[in-house]
Amino acid sequence: MKKHIALVSAVGCALVLTVTACGAGQQPSGTLRVRSCTVDNLSARCGTLFVFEDRLTGKGRTIPINFVVLPALGRHRSPDPIVDFAGGPGGSAISDIPLVSAELEGLIPSRDLVFIDQRGTGGSNGLSCPSPPATLASRAKLRRSIESCLASLRGEAALQFYTSKMAAEDVAQVLTALHYRKVNLFGASYGATEAQVFQRLFPARVRTMTLLSGSFLGIPMVERFPRPASRRWTSCSHAAPATASAAWTSRTLLPTGQNCALRNG
């Protein structure tokens, strides 16, 4: 098991390095670079789209958003791809390709698989801090550790722009640049949260959502269910929203860890 994890990590790092090289340097917003590549022994398209770091004003510096597309291999291909949202927060979708592509192997013949590193992760202006001590004896030490982390990143990024909303907007811009309209969202843990943020912002673009080990937006899971994870429950709603508000009309409870597919129609 340890060897398998190490191999996946090594492959993930190699993928990030490969795609980053494709998108190095400051470029105007909207600049798209795509090239053929091989990922996990599969033919793919690797690329970078440059977007404004500050999406509020649409001005200033740009950052690269890196992505990999594994094209459908079958003769009968559907136009709506599957878009993976990585967990974390802070996980790299591109690094997850060996695991996710294996999990979705049965869908590869019919649909493209799209992996996009969200801003601040992987090759998309990745931001990281030194690991804190194994134990932080007091709240004061924890606060100092966090403040030190933030200070170390301020020269690399304007942190107020690294939000789930702006990350979802980046994903939408990449999908538009690649000429995808309707999409199927796939996310686990924080990825399930980010998929819901995308759905709230762009409901007309979402055909289905598959959420693993997540909770619905606005539900404080830890505060509401302060019990061991094995006994927590996550709520899965099933609806075909009639309006852009995509209000959920019914609800089913499933144990955490089971899958729930949400379909918009």
Helices and strands as residue ranges (DSSP letters): H 2-22, E 32-39, E 42-54, E 59-70, E 82-85, H 97-103, G 105-107, E 113-116, H 139-153, G 159-161, H 164-177, E 183-188, H 190-201, G 203-205, E 206-212, H 221-224, G 229-231, E 233-237, E 251-255, E 259-263
